[in-house]
Amino acid sequence: METTRIEILNPKAKKLLNSLVELNLIKITSEKKFNFSSLLKELRTKAEDEISIKEITKEVEIVRKLRNEE
């Protein structure tokens, strides 16, 4: 199977392509454009636990302490 991206410049070409689909010669699938903001929203809603500012501060202090010991 070979995949080719085609830009349709004339509506008549779309009719021809649909005819080829009806003959089971080709299959047309639409590409979903990448939307970064929707991806971020999706990832944020999947966050399991929110970290409190106290927990963040605690982690930062631990890392600082380890770094300063070196």
N, C-alpha and C positions, 0 to 999 in steps of 0.2 A: 504494500500500500504506500502511496506517495501523497504527501500533503503539499499543497500549493496555496499561497495567499493571493487572492484576486481582488483588485479594486474595480468596482463596476462604475463605468463612466456614462453608460447609456442604459436607460430602463429596459430597452429591448434585450439587452444582454441578460438581464435578470430573468426575463421570460424564457430565454433559451436555456439558461441553467436550470430553471424549474422543470423544463421539459426533460432534461437529462436526469433529474431526480426521479421523475415519474417513470422513466425507463429503467430505474435502478442501476444507472451507470455511475452516478456520483452521489455523494452525501454532502449536504451543506450544514455546517455548524457555525454559529456565530461566536466570535471571540469576545470575552468579557474584558473590558479595559481595566487596567490596574488602577485602583483608587487607594492611595496611601492613607487618606483620612479615614476611610471606611475600615481599612485593615487595622488602624490604631484603635478605633472604637471597638472592633470585635475583640482585639487582644485585651483591651482594658476591661471589658465585661466578663472575660474569662478568668480574670485574676481571682484566685481562690481566697487569699487572706490579705487584708490591708495591714500594712506595717505602721505601727504608731511612731510618732516622732521620738519617743523614748527609746524604742528598739533601734531605730536608725542611729541615734546618738550613741547608744551603747556599742553598736558595731563599729562606728567610726572611731570611738575611743580605743577599742581593742586593736584596730588596725594601726592607729597612731602609736600606741604603746609598743606593738611589735616592731614597727618601723624604727622607732627611736632606740630600741634595745640593740639594733644591729649596728 
